[in-house]
Amino acid sequence: MTSLQELVRPELRGQTPYGAPQLDVPVALNTNESSYPVPQVVVEQIARDVAGVASSLNRYPDREFARLRELLAGYLRRTTGAPVTAQQIWAANGSNEVLQHIVQAFGGAGRTALGFTPSYSMHPLISERNGTTWIDGLRDADPAKFDLDGDLAVEQTRAHDPEVIFLCSPNNPTGTALDLSIVRRVYDATDRAIVVVDEAYTEFSRAGTPSALSLLPGRDRLVVSRTMSKAFAFAGARLGYLAAAPEFTQLLRLVRLPYHLSTVTQAVACAALEHTDTMLAMVDKIKTTRDDLLAGCAALGLQPVPSDANFVLVGGFDDAAATWQALLDRGVLVRDVGIPHHLRITAGTPEENDTALRALRAVLEKELTNE
Ligand SMILES: *Cc1c(COP(=O)(O)O)cnc(C)c1O
């Protein structure tokens, strides 16, 4: 008998699946979800609209999700001023699936994808799982610096000449947004790479931080991906999307499975988009909480990294893994992203923030007395 391990595709042998812990803890600040529930007015609209389509579930959904694309384009136009049309929009079950569609269409065997590490862990995973060779680029020659160095990004783009480049702005897990000049320079450094700007956290950016959507006109290889998981407080709905040239979204239709967005998903997402202001009402509060978390960590003598997102990367831990466990023992789940001496903490409610900071203080004091 041949074992299944031997039968599976060679690149999958011995791999482990994505698995951020889903633990039942009092304070979960590990996956950058919103701590605020979906507002009641939207809950009621969702219930009505799902009931409205339930009897038609005998039919396949609108394969072109036309209404959803119109609403998403309208949201982007209204919030960024970029002249985005419905033909430029693509959507899928979470932006992870959107990113996978890009890699399926433009990556694959014999092709390479370049990213600048540390960044979103799914960029290499999605690339490699789809047969694309991943290149771990550097953000800065000094590994202690987390902002992307434009000269170095251009240099690495020219040296590796990849088919796909992932930029992430604001960057997860380090927190800061990219200057658009870097996006422009990376784009101009290659004439064949698809340049993906993952803007999952863009709604949390500090004032004056522009979206790469404004760069789309005239740049057919540029893609800006977005999600409803973070600012829209809608992670459970699974709705991610992108904006790119109409010809680009046309090519993604070659790799999507037929009817990939269910009638229910489309109804739920459209209901939320009809209440955009209500859905985004907590964003300003979360930004304040994030800034408070940053200040609170600094006051504890830690080294928080400036953030344009709904989380803060915090440095200054002697042993990040031990601190992660000690916080979990106190009911606070944060993320150990594998950067030595750092932990990533999501900005929750002000109460969760206080609990997390109190737990941090207790853990740090205990470490001191143990020394
Ligand atoms: C959370 C996150 C996503 C969102 O993934 P979804 O599949 O839309 O939930 C995408 N990119 C980055 C960088 C993220 O942190």
The ligand as an SDF file (V2000), in Angstrom:
LIG
                    3D

 15 15  0  0  0  0  0  0  0  0999 V2000
   -6.6590   39.7840    6.7950 C   0  0  0  0  0  0  0  0  0  0  0  0
   -5.9200   40.0070    5.5210 C   0  0  0  0  0  0  0  0  0  0  0  0
   -6.5190   39.7330    4.3090 C   0  0  0  0  0  0  0  0  0  0  0  0
   -7.9430   39.3480    4.3030 C   0  0  0  0  0  0  0  0  0  0  0  0
   -8.2350   38.0910    3.9730 O   0  0  0  0  0  0  0  0  0  0  0  0
   -9.7650   37.7340    3.7020 P   0  0  0  0  0  0  0  0  0  0  0  0
   -9.5890   36.4440    2.9640 O   0  0  0  0  0  0  0  0  0  0  0  0
  -10.3600   38.8130    2.8630 O   0  0  0  0  0  0  0  0  0  0  0  0
  -10.4370   37.5870    5.0230 O   0  0  0  0  0  0  0  0  0  0  0  0
   -5.8420   40.0160    3.1390 C   0  0  0  0  0  0  0  0  0  0  0  0
   -4.6080   40.5340    3.1680 N   0  0  0  0  0  0  0  0  0  0  0  0
   -4.0020   40.8290    4.3150 C   0  0  0  0  0  0  0  0  0  0  0  0
   -2.6820   41.4730    4.3080 C   0  0  0  0  0  0  0  0  0  0  0  0
   -4.6310   40.5450    5.5250 C   0  0  0  0  0  0  0  0  0  0  0  0
   -4.0130   40.8030    6.6750 O   0  0  0  0  0  0  0  0  0  0  0  0
  1  2  1  0
  2  3  1  0
  2 14  2  0
  3  4  1  0
  3 10  2  0
  4  5  1  0
  5  6  1  0
  6  7  2  0
  6  8  1  0
  6  9  1  0
 10 11  1  0
 11 12  2  0
 12 13  1  0
 12 14  1  0
 14 15  1  0
M  END
$$$$
